[in-house]
Amino acid sequence: MSKPFDPNLYGANLRACEERGVPKDLAEKAAVIIATNDAGAPNLGRTVQDQEIILAVLPYLQSGGKE
């Protein structure tokens, strides 16, 4: 069974990433991960690879686009 996809979360996350200078390919991957989070699963249902992508995006988001 595939994870549900929330297009609103995808769009909001993609815009936030783009506004803060996250490289396009990384921003798109992160947006898909966020849009398919499973709140009832451990680690939101994220794989180790998913978690690494999110960790790669965090410095951009925390810097407010100053990276």
N, C-alpha and C positions, 0 to 999 in steps of 0.2 A: 504494500500500500504506500502510495506516495504522500509526502507531506503536503498539507494545504498551503497554498500560496496566497499571500495578502498583497495585492497590487498597491494599496495605499502605503503600506510599510516600505515596499520596494521603492516607490517613487520618492518618498520622504527621505529615506536613507541615501538614495543615489544623489539627490539634490544636496544634502548635507555634506556628503563626501566631495562632490564636485566643488562646492563653495569653499572647501578647506584644502583644495589642491591634491586630493588623493588621485593617483594615476588612474586613468579610465578603466583599465582592465581589473585593477584591484577594487575600485569602487563598485563595479558591476558585480563582481564575485561576492563582495560583502553585502550588497543590497539583496542578492538572492538568498544568502544565508539568513539575514535578518527577516526576510519576508516568509521564510519557511520555519522559523523557530517553533518548537513544540514546548510550550510552557510547562507541560506535565512530565516531560522527560528530563533525565539527568543531563546537565550541560545544555539544556534547551534542545536536545536532540542533535547537537553538533558533533561532527566527527573531529578527530585530532587535526586534520587538515583545515576544516572549517574554523576551528579555534585559532589556528596559526594565522589565517587570513584576517580574522577579526583583530588579533593582536597586532598585526602589521598596519592596520588602519588607525588604531587608537592614537598613536603619536600625532597624526595629522589632526584628528578631531580634538585632542587635548590642547594642541598648540593654537587652535583657532585659525589655522591656515598660514602660520608663520614658518612652516617647514621649508 
